[in-house]
């Protein structure tokens, strides 16, 4: 039996609850549930003001995956699009949904005039490494991430 059809579409504010549920599912997978501090109010405000864009994968009336990104700027390359997260619910992984979302975000980046499409992947997530390498992606290991929580 084949998997149900998946529709890829731009996300809307009505999708934000489902998006947050996927973010929490990812945080649990990464053993970092306590790190998710953004609230639905934050998502709504920031989505409505254009702080980020998202694509959702929908199947049988349910959001089964999402990709969230935003514009950024590279001093070396110019316009850049940053993919912050790409998540497919665990029960639907391995069905090509991640590829639909990833390719959709690459198209969105091109539509926005980006010259660089960038994201992060955990060093221990070998399944994700294999996924990205199918796209001839360069997975850099020589740069360390820095962050300050404000």
N, C-alpha and C positions, 0 to 999 in steps of 0.2 A: 504494500500500500504506500502511495506517495504522500509526502508531507503536504499540508494545506498550502494554498497559494499565499504568497507574501506580497504585499503592496508597499512600495517605498514612497514616502511622501514627505514634504516639509512638515515639521512639527508645528503645532499650534499651542496656544496657552491652555487649551482643554487637555492636552497630552501631558502636562507637567507633573501631575500626580503619578502617572505611570512611569515617567522618566525618573522621578525621585525614587520610586520603588526599585527600578533597575540599578540606580546608583547605589542604593543600599545593598542590593544583591551582590554587586561587584565588590563593595567594601567588605562584605562577609567573606567572599572568595579570597580577597587579599588579606584577610585577618586584620582588618582595620576599621571595624564598625564604628568605633568611637571617634574616628577622624571626620566623619560627615557631620558638619555643623550648619551647612546651608539649609535654610527653611523654605517651605513652599512660598512664603512671602518674598523671599530673596529671589527665587527663581522667577516668580511672576513679574516682579518689578524689573529685573534685569532682562528678561525676555522681551517685555513690552517696550523697553527703551533701546533694544537692539544690541545689548551687551554681548549676546551670543546668538548663534543660529543652531538649529538642530534638524536632523532627519530622523524619521521614525519608520520602523518596519512593523507593519500591521498584518495580522493574520486572524481571520475569523472574528473581527471586531475587537481584537486585543493587541496591545503594543507588545511585541516580542523582542524588540531591539531598538537601539537608538545610537546616534552619533551626535556629539555636541562639539562645536568649534567656534572660533572667533578670529577676527582679523588681528594681525600683529604686524610688526615691522622688523625687518632684518637690516642692520646697518650695512651688511655685505651684499644682500640680494635685493633689498627693497621690500615690496609687498609680500607678506607671508600669511598663510592661513594655518592656525594652530588647531589641531584636533585634540581636544581635551580628553574625551572619552569615547570609546566605542564599546557598546555592551550588547550582548545577545543573551537572553534568558537561558539558563543552563539546559532546560529541556529542549531547546531549539538549536543548540550549537551543532555544528557539523552539517548543516543543511544549506549552506551558501548565503545565509543572511548577513553574516559579517562582511563577506565580499561585496554584497549589494550596498551595504552602508558605507564601506570604505571607498568603493568606486564612486558612490554618490557624493561623498565629501570631497573627493579629488575633483570631480566635475564642478562642484560648488566653488572650490578654491579657484579653479580656472576662470569661472564666470566672474569672480570678484577681482580678477586680474592679478592673482598671486603668482609669484615666481618660485615660491618655496612652500612646501607642504610639510609640516613637522608635527611630531608627537613624541610621547615617551612610552616605553614598555619596560616592565620590571625585568631585572636580570634573570630571575628564576622562572619566568613564564615562557618556557620553551615552546609551548603550543603557539603562543602569539608570535614568537620569533619565526617559526616556520611559516605562519600565515603571512607575515609582512615580507618575508624573503621571496614569496611567490610573486610579489610585485617589484622585485629587484630593488627593494628598499635598502638603504644603508642604515645599519643599526650601529650607531656610534657608541664606543665604549671608553673613549678618551676624555669625555667631558663629564664633569660632575654637576649635578643640579644643586642650586642654592635656593633657599627660601627663608622668608621671615613671615611669621604669622602676625597679622596686624589686628 
